[in-house]
Amino acid sequence: MNRYDVIVVGGGISGLMTALAIGKHGKQVLVLEERSLPGGNCNSYMVDSFQVDTGPHAITGLTHGPLRQIINEYLDYTPVFLTYGTYFVRTSKGLTNIPSNIAEFVGFDVLPRRDRIMVSQAITKALTLTSFGVDTSAQSVHDFLPGNLSTQSIEFADAICHLLTGRSMRETSVHRVLAGSNFVDDEVKEDTNHSTLTEQLTSRITRLSRLATNRVSKSQAYVRGGLKSFLNAVIYSMPKNVEIRTNQRVNKILTSDGIVVGVETDDESFTCDVVVYSGFAKQLPCMVNELPEQYISNLGRIAQSKSLTAWIGLSHEMPEFNYIGSEMWFQKHAYWAMPISNYTDGLAPKGKQLVGFTFVVDETKTIESEKRKAMDTIVEAVPRIEQFIEMEHYQIATPEKASVTINGYIAENRTPVKNLYLVGTDTDRRSMGITRAGYSVLNVLKLLKNDGYLK
Ligand SMILES: Cc1cc2nc3c(=O)[nH]c(=O)nc-3n(C[C@H](O)[C@H](O)[C@H](O)COP(=O)(O)OP(=O)(O)OC[C@H]3O[C@@H](n4cnc5c(N)ncnc54)[C@H](O)[C@@H]3O)c2cc1C
């Protein structure tokens, strides 16, 4: 059968969650994925007896966020989420907890005392402004922080920005850092106009109180069994009316009189009423004819970054990685690392350990030189590691289809073509990664309901 109600282009986690939800509403759905396996960036696979993920992952917003809603409404079973643990910063002296709130920041002796006081004042000001409704999403971290910080503090702030957006502190907004560090909720309230003065005041006080009580890792987790366990739960929950075909690259999205009519792969054409496209929105102009000029130009402004993850399989468990959570290294060449085998059995052979180190790729350099720089940094951070390296495996990926930068564009879920919708991390600026994808999926479902397509 070549006719479907809905075709989802791309079988990454956003495409699959969309297909799952639409399928559970009774529609005939086809997912077309160009790779040999579904999952996109949300997957795990074996390398020499170690099970690596596609990058080290912290799944966020699990208490009230979009994934909770998707899990509750559409998944047949809930994967087991393991408490995320602690965020550390590593220096030549070892590990120190990353501060979650102002009290902790003031005592954070990795940075000079004078800088800590100035940065605490800046955070307090940013949160106060946000609490009183001032939009800080166009203000760069670079411009907001005091200009006379030490190099060390600037490197620290820059590393945090790179880890949150893939971009520098000049391109990262104050709002992004507040949201990414849990000081403000990313959720956009449906309708705040009706809240009373008392409710508004309570909400402001609650936000400000986070200066003292915030916890960065609140409501975050790693999935037992590795990242693929989340993917497996989504695939297992697919109803029979959802078909997934792999090795199928969609080359064209077909339209007639400004309305979607189907898609075309190398071998076949399919007709349908609705297409949900979960590939890079930036590539849409190559796939759809006659998009408006302004729309094409906006999509061209989407900012992206690439990551390099070095998975290191260790022949022995090292005391340096004897923790649950993740660590950041911020000097010169920043990384974010997670010893994922500490969470759950089976990711490394017994007695061995698996650690993933993620760097932002400098796209002016070759991949080979970036790999060498990554290994040099890892050895600089944890000198003893060299004796225990049993496996090295590198991944290059685009973690999010759009970086949330000050001037970058985020596409809307609705397109100028009727019945063509976009889903994925380049269509929502809230939260990060899989959770961001979750927000986007919920928004597409809402549009499909508003457009009378889903009940
Ligand atoms: C190093 C790294 C660390 C990360 N850390 C975290 C984290 O800590 N927490 C978190 O939540 N997220 C994290 N992420 C991000 C998260 O994995 C992704 O945001 C999420 O998996 C993206 O899902 P997606 O479906 O939107 O996109 P993708 O995974 O990119 O899926 C898109 C799919 O569409 C397919 N496709 C594209 N075009 C076509 C076409 N024309 N025809 C057919 N198929 C097509 C692709 O092959 C792909 O499978 C991280 C990612 C990386 C790489």
The ligand as an SDF file (V2000), in Angstrom:
LIG
                    3D

 53 58  0  0  0  0  0  0  0  0999 V2000
   27.1620   14.2500   21.9320 C   0  0  0  0  0  0  0  0  0  0  0  0
   25.7060   14.4330   22.1920 C   0  0  0  0  0  0  0  0  0  0  0  0
   25.2820   14.6670   23.4940 C   0  0  0  0  0  0  0  0  0  0  0  0
   23.9230   14.8530   23.7220 C   0  0  0  0  0  0  0  0  0  0  0  0
   23.5080   15.0430   25.0170 N   0  0  0  0  0  0  0  0  0  0  0  0
   22.1970   15.1090   25.2710 C   0  0  0  0  0  0  0  0  0  0  0  0
   21.7190   15.1670   26.6060 C   0  0  0  0  0  0  0  0  0  0  0  0
   22.4930   15.1360   27.5590 O   0  0  0  0  0  0  0  0  0  0  0  0
   20.3830   15.2140   26.8180 N   0  0  0  0  0  0  0  0  0  0  0  0
   19.4950   15.2250   25.7890 C   0  0  0  0  0  0  0  0  0  0  0  0
   18.2810   15.2540   26.0180 O   0  0  0  0  0  0  0  0  0  0  0  0
   19.9220   15.1990   24.5110 N   0  0  0  0  0  0  0  0  0  0  0  0
   21.2370   15.1560   24.2320 C   0  0  0  0  0  0  0  0  0  0  0  0
   21.6590   15.0790   22.9310 N   0  0  0  0  0  0  0  0  0  0  0  0
   20.7340   15.3960   21.8440 C   0  0  0  0  0  0  0  0  0  0  0  0
   19.7260   14.3240   21.4880 C   0  0  0  0  0  0  0  0  0  0  0  0
   20.3330   13.0880   21.2630 O   0  0  0  0  0  0  0  0  0  0  0  0
   19.0420   14.7820   20.2000 C   0  0  0  0  0  0  0  0  0  0  0  0
   18.5920   16.1010   20.3350 O   0  0  0  0  0  0  0  0  0  0  0  0
   17.8680   13.9550   19.8350 C   0  0  0  0  0  0  0  0  0  0  0  0
   18.1730   12.5840   19.8000 O   0  0  0  0  0  0  0  0  0  0  0  0
   17.4510   14.4640   18.4490 C   0  0  0  0  0  0  0  0  0  0  0  0
   16.4090   13.7770   17.9510 O   0  0  0  0  0  0  0  0  0  0  0  0
   15.7610   14.1550   16.5340 P   0  0  0  0  0  0  0  0  0  0  0  0
   14.8440   13.0790   16.2160 O   0  0  0  0  0  0  0  0  0  0  0  0
   15.2030   15.5250   16.6110 O   0  0  0  0  0  0  0  0  0  0  0  0
   16.9420   14.2530   15.5030 O   0  0  0  0  0  0  0  0  0  0  0  0
   17.8880   13.1150   14.9040 P   0  0  0  0  0  0  0  0  0  0  0  0
   18.3350   12.1970   15.9520 O   0  0  0  0  0  0  0  0  0  0  0  0
   18.9120   13.8470   14.1040 O   0  0  0  0  0  0  0  0  0  0  0  0
   16.9230   12.3060   13.9350 O   0  0  0  0  0  0  0  0  0  0  0  0
   16.6030   12.6850   12.6360 C   0  0  0  0  0  0  0  0  0  0  0  0
   16.4830   11.4270   11.8110 C   0  0  0  0  0  0  0  0  0  0  0  0
   15.9820   11.7610   10.5220 O   0  0  0  0  0  0  0  0  0  0  0  0
   16.6770   11.0310    9.5590 C   0  0  0  0  0  0  0  0  0  0  0  0
   16.5620   11.7930    8.3070 N   0  0  0  0  0  0  0  0  0  0  0  0
   16.9540   13.0660    8.0820 C   0  0  0  0  0  0  0  0  0  0  0  0
   16.6570   13.4410    6.8200 N   0  0  0  0  0  0  0  0  0  0  0  0
   16.0440   12.3800    6.2460 C   0  0  0  0  0  0  0  0  0  0  0  0
   15.4940   12.1530    4.9540 C   0  0  0  0  0  0  0  0  0  0  0  0
   15.5190   13.0890    4.0030 N   0  0  0  0  0  0  0  0  0  0  0  0
   14.9270   10.9470    4.6930 N   0  0  0  0  0  0  0  0  0  0  0  0
   14.8800    9.9860    5.6470 C   0  0  0  0  0  0  0  0  0  0  0  0
   15.4160   10.1480    6.8840 N   0  0  0  0  0  0  0  0  0  0  0  0
   15.9770   11.3300    7.1750 C   0  0  0  0  0  0  0  0  0  0  0  0
   18.0870   10.9450   10.1110 C   0  0  0  0  0  0  0  0  0  0  0  0
   18.7930    9.8600    9.5340 O   0  0  0  0  0  0  0  0  0  0  0  0
   17.8210   10.7470   11.5990 C   0  0  0  0  0  0  0  0  0  0  0  0
   17.7110    9.3920   11.9590 O   0  0  0  0  0  0  0  0  0  0  0  0
   22.9970   14.8520   22.6550 C   0  0  0  0  0  0  0  0  0  0  0  0
   23.4390   14.5690   21.3580 C   0  0  0  0  0  0  0  0  0  0  0  0
   24.7880   14.3640   21.1260 C   0  0  0  0  0  0  0  0  0  0  0  0
   25.2460   14.0770   19.7320 C   0  0  0  0  0  0  0  0  0  0  0  0
  1  2  1  0
  2  3  1  0
  2 52  2  0
  3  4  2  0
  4  5  1  0
  4 50  1  0
  5  6  2  0
  6  7  1  0
  6 13  1  0
  7  8  2  0
  7  9  1  0
  9 10  1  0
 10 11  2  0
 10 12  1  0
 12 13  2  0
 13 14  1  0
 14 15  1  0
 14 50  1  0
 15 16  1  0
 16 17  1  0
 16 18  1  0
 18 19  1  0
 18 20  1  0
 20 21  1  0
 20 22  1  0
 22 23  1  0
 23 24  1  0
 24 25  2  0
 24 26  1  0
 24 27  1  0
 27 28  1  0
 28 29  2  0
 28 30  1  0
 28 31  1  0
 31 32  1  0
 32 33  1  0
 33 34  1  0
 33 48  1  0
 34 35  1  0
 35 36  1  0
 35 46  1  0
 36 37  1  0
 36 45  1  0
 37 38  2  0
 38 39  1  0
 39 40  1  0
 39 45  2  0
 40 41  1  0
 40 42  2  0
 42 43  1  0
 43 44  2  0
 44 45  1  0
 46 47  1  0
 46 48  1  0
 48 49  1  0
 50 51  2  0
 51 52  1  0
 52 53  1  0
M  END
$$$$
